[in-house]
Amino acid sequence: MHRKETDRKIFGAIGLIWLLALLFGLYIRGDGGLAIDYLLLGRLHEMDLPLLNRLMHWITITGDPLFYVVVNAVLIVILARQKKYPELICLLAAVLVGWGLNEALKAAFVRTRPVGFALIEQGGFSYPSGHAMVALSWYPVVGYLLQYRRSYLAIAWQALFIYGFLPGLSRLFLGVHYPTDVLFGHLLGLTLSYLCMRSYATYKRKQLDS
């Protein structure tokens, strides 16, 4: 009974996050940033941090589509050779569902990107941040799969979970997203990674019980 109540609260929270994200998307649809977005971006870009900005250029690469294509292609080969098909499906679901939903949301809300802050060229729409959403959908799942198979790799799960926030944050330093883009991208990505990890754990438990 306690577990069912906990599940209701978790799924209720997930539903609320998505509802808020959709309502916010409708609120800003076709527009730019809010006053708070410009205030935070302005404060961030007032700071002269060339070394940190250079680091953010590298971090943002680890949230680019090409990065996911290359890394997942390698992981697919490794997992397929080991016949780890549930892990392969979980991994691909994390990145492809996150990526697909992000593209759909951007197309639906057509939010324009910040003007006057960009340190790199970036096309497309702004809300929610794909780097934020896909990174927190994928990186925690990779860490979870590692520690699920090898408990001593729990530190890798923690490290990858924390790192999952960085590609999204890098977009603020590079001036191509509003803070609210990154905030909701992170929240949505976390819900997707949770659902992927939960589905995988449920599958493994059923295997043990059968």
Secondary structure, DSSP 8 states (H G I E B T S, - for coil): -HHHHHHHHHHHHHHHHHHHHHHHHHHSTT----HHHHHHHHHHHHS--HHHHHHHHHHHHTTSHHHHHHHHHHHHHHHHHTT-HHHHHHHHHHHHHHHHHHHHHHHHH-----SS--SS---S--SS-HHHHHHHHHHHHHHHHHHHH-GGGHHHHHHHHHHTTHHHHHHHHTTSS-HHHHHHHHHHHHHHHHHHHHHHHHHHHHHHH-
